[in-house]
């Protein structure tokens, strides 16, 4: 079998991992969220993320600047009543993207 044939035979094994990880999405006002800062990561509790126990989401080990930006975004939304959109990996409950809705 040629090298290309072997590659094509094994290709489904390589792509069956994180490429197809299920993602979740929420968009809500974070007034009931509880933030916990663990210095290298932030944990959010009581979101409406149904796949995650107690709405638990984690912003993974990222830079201090990104932690600060996320914390500030959530606090701004809490004070102003605006919504935050969060995309997360449903299997690990890890935040992959977020935004502040401008309405």
C-alpha positions as CSV (number, residue, x, y, z in Angstrom):
1,X,0.0,0.0,0.0
2,X,1.4,3.4,-0.9
3,X,2.1,6.1,1.7
4,X,-0.9,8.0,0.6
5,X,-3.1,4.9,1.0
6,X,-1.9,4.4,4.5
7,X,-2.5,8.1,5.3
8,X,-6.0,8.0,4.0
9,X,-6.7,4.8,5.9
10,X,-5.5,6.4,9.2
11,X,-6.9,9.9,8.6
12,X,-10.2,9.3,10.4
13,X,-8.3,8.3,13.5
14,X,-6.4,11.6,13.5
15,X,-9.4,13.8,13.0
16,X,-11.6,12.0,15.5
17,X,-10.1,14.0,18.4
18,X,-10.4,17.6,19.3
19,X,-11.3,18.8,15.7
20,X,-14.8,17.6,16.4
21,X,-15.1,18.4,20.1
22,X,-18.6,19.5,20.9
23,X,-19.0,23.1,21.7
24,X,-21.5,24.9,23.7
25,X,-22.7,28.5,23.6
26,X,-24.5,30.8,26.1
27,X,-25.5,34.4,25.9
28,X,-26.8,35.9,29.1
29,X,-26.5,38.6,31.6
30,X,-24.0,37.4,34.2
31,X,-25.7,38.9,37.2
32,X,-25.8,35.5,39.0
33,X,-22.4,34.3,38.0
34,X,-19.8,33.8,40.7
35,X,-16.2,34.4,39.6
36,X,-13.2,32.7,41.3
37,X,-9.7,33.8,40.5
38,X,-7.0,31.1,40.8
39,X,-4.2,33.4,39.7
40,X,-3.5,31.4,36.5
41,X,-7.1,30.7,35.6
42,X,-10.6,32.0,36.3
43,X,-13.6,29.8,37.2
44,X,-17.2,30.9,36.6
45,X,-20.0,29.2,38.5
46,X,-23.8,29.3,37.9
47,X,-23.9,30.0,34.2
48,X,-26.6,28.5,32.1
49,X,-24.1,26.0,30.5
50,X,-26.3,22.9,30.7
51,X,-23.5,20.4,30.0
52,X,-21.4,21.6,32.9
53,X,-22.2,20.9,36.6
54,X,-23.5,24.0,38.4
55,X,-22.9,26.0,35.2
56,X,-19.1,25.6,35.9
57,X,-16.9,27.1,33.2
58,X,-13.1,27.7,33.3
59,X,-11.0,30.2,31.5
60,X,-7.8,28.1,31.0
61,X,-4.3,29.0,32.0
62,X,-3.8,32.2,30.0
63,X,-1.9,35.4,30.5
64,X,-2.6,37.8,33.4
65,X,-3.8,40.3,30.8
66,X,-6.4,38.0,29.4
67,X,-7.6,37.1,32.9
68,X,-8.0,40.8,33.7
69,X,-9.9,41.4,30.5
70,X,-12.3,38.6,31.1
71,X,-12.8,39.7,34.7
72,X,-13.4,43.3,33.6
73,X,-15.8,42.2,30.9
74,X,-17.9,40.2,33.3
75,X,-17.9,43.0,35.9
76,X,-18.9,45.6,33.3
77,X,-21.8,43.4,32.1
78,X,-22.9,42.8,35.7
79,X,-23.0,46.6,36.4
80,X,-24.6,47.6,33.1
81,X,-27.0,44.6,32.7
82,X,-25.5,43.8,29.3
83,X,-25.2,40.2,28.1
84,X,-22.0,38.2,27.6
85,X,-21.7,35.6,24.9
86,X,-19.4,32.6,25.7
87,X,-18.4,29.7,23.5
88,X,-17.0,26.7,25.4
89,X,-15.8,23.1,24.9
90,X,-18.8,21.1,26.2
91,X,-16.6,18.1,27.2
92,X,-14.2,20.0,29.4
93,X,-16.3,23.1,30.2
94,X,-13.4,25.3,29.1
95,X,-14.1,28.8,27.6
96,X,-12.8,29.2,24.1
97,X,-14.2,32.6,23.2
98,X,-16.3,35.4,24.8
99,X,-17.7,38.8,24.0
100,X,-19.7,41.6,25.5
101,X,-23.0,42.2,23.6
102,X,-23.3,45.9,22.7
103,X,-27.1,46.2,23.0
